[in-house]
Amino acid sequence: MIYSHHLRFGRVRKVGDRPVIGLALGSGAARGMAHLGVLNILEQEGIPIDMIAGTSVGSMVGGAYAAGMSVKECMKVLSTISWGQLVRPTFPMRSLVHNAPIISFIEKHVGKRLIEELPIPFGAIASDVSTGEAHIMRTGSLAHAIAASTAVPVAMRPVNYQGKHLADGAIVHPVPAALVRSMGADIVIAVNVCPESFTKGAARHLIDSLMNTIDIMSAKLIKEELQLADVILRPDLGFNQISFKDADDYIAAGEVVTREAIAQIRQKIAAS
């Protein structure tokens, strides 16, 4: 769980009478490309995003957007991504791969940015492998925070950052609604790209099995945390989460579910 000592509660100045809107982007590996579709429609409809919290792939998409990349730029870069750009084999074999290359990848596209200096307030979540607790990253290197938040347990080596050994935030907060609420959001829009059903047959390989296990472990946590959201977006996605080859379909699914929710979002804004 997120405890009070994990969070930095603060006041966020409203623009006129408009409520502060926060976006919580959840974990889900390649399915997280749906977050790009969500951002695209929110931008087209003029729905402002005042702050973003991200877990795992949500930290990658949210961090890039918070750093100032446009939705089109994010789509161009992230929708054509491959695992070869993000990970490499480890030696000696303490895990299958490590995701140090993701640091170079992020810095190539947004620079060596500090979270506290981003144009849009941003927070990422990782899990402390020593304690099992959430580790909230509201300051420090954006690229290192994303690397920590996306480090899949067993498959990837934990990331040593901020004095801790950190792994994928999906273990503790797969959809970071609590974090973005604590950052000062009046309205929380949460995007859940994890499946609701797990009847999908045998895993094809080890990584698939690991990701399926994380999905199952995350299900209860997601249900609890979504109670803190005002609007919940759940794109209609398939089960594949390893390959990025379906990125365009995931983006389209994110666009569809967001269009359907625009009226609800406007009602929440008007009522706040």
Buried (B, 14 or more C-beta within 10 A) or exposed (E): EBEEEBBEEEEBEEEEEEBBBBBBBBBBBBBBBBBBBBBBBBBEEEBEBBBBBBBBBBBBBBBBBBBEBEBEBBBEBBBEBEBEBBBEEBEEEEBBBBBBBBBEBBBEBBEEBEBEEBEBBBBBBBBBBEEEBBBBBBEBBBBBBBBBBBBBBBBBBBBEBBEBBBBBBBBBBBBBBBBBBBBBBBBBBBBBBBBEEEEEEEEEEEBBBBBBBBBEEBBEBBEBBBEBBBBBBBBEBEBBBBEBEBBBBBBBBBBBBBEEBBEBBEEBBEEB
